[in-house]
Amino acid sequence: LTMVSLFSTGHRVLAISEQKSITAQLARNKMEGLRAIHPVPITGEEYLVEQGITRKWSIKQSKNDPKLWVIVVEAFPTKEPSRSIILKSLLFY
């Protein structure tokens, strides 16, 4: 019984770790795409049903410097939004 419990726990930890890796990769991909475009104020959200991931993003002009843009990408498992990954980047344009 103890071995079964350990296997079950280990399997769950691996599943969570794999989902975190996928979530981080999807967040990075979105960030790279947003950094490659001409910055304009936008917000967006998409549900990646196949992966079970939600991504949200925004590009906003800095209040302190009009040549500085702030890009934020958040990705999380759709069923567990408390496990989000947030990436922030500054773009000088």
N, C-alpha and C positions, 0 to 999 in steps of 0.2 A: 504494500500500500504506500509506503514511504517513497519508493522508487517511482511509482506512478505519479505521485504528487510532485516530485522533483522534475520529472519529465514534462509534466503539464506546465509547471511554472517556467521552466527553461524555454519551452516552445513559445509561450506567451511573450517572454522577454525578447526572443528572436523576432517574433512577428512585429512587436512594437518598434524594435530597432530598424527593421526593414522598412516599415512605414515611415519612420522619421527620415531615413535616407532618401526615400522617394519624395517626401514632402520637401526636404531641403533642395533636392535637385530641381524640382518644379519651381520653387521660389527663385533659385539661381537663374534658371532659364528665362523666367519672366523678367527678372532684373536686367539681364543682359539685353533682352529685347527692348526694354524701356530706355536703357542708356544709349541705345543705337539710334533712336529717333530724335527729331527736332523737338525740344521740350515745349509743351503747351500744357496748361492746367487741365488735368483729367483725373477721373477716378473710374475704377472698374471693378468688376467682380465676375468670377466664372466658377462653375461647378464642373469638375472633371469627374464625371460619373464613374468611368471605368476604374480610376484610381481611388475613388472615394475621398477626393481632396477638394477643398475650396481655396481659391486664391483671390485676394483683394489687393488692389494697388492704387497708388495716387502719385501724381507729379504736381508739385506746388512750387511757386516762385517764393524765394526767401523774402521775408518781410524786411530784413536788414540790408540785402544786396540784390538788386534786380537782375544781376548777371548770374546769380546762384540759384540753382533749382534743387529741391529736395525730392528724392524718389523713395517711396516706401512700398515694399511688397510684404504681404502677410500670407502665409499658407498654413493650412491646418487640416487634419482629418475632419471631414464634414460632420461626423457623429461625435467628435471630441474636440470642440473648438478651444478648450483650455490648453491643448498641446500645440500651440501655434509656434511657428518660426517666423520671425520678423527680420527683414533685411532693410537697411537704410543706406542710401548713397547720396552723395552731393555731386552735382554736375555743374561745371562752370561753362556758361554759354553766352 
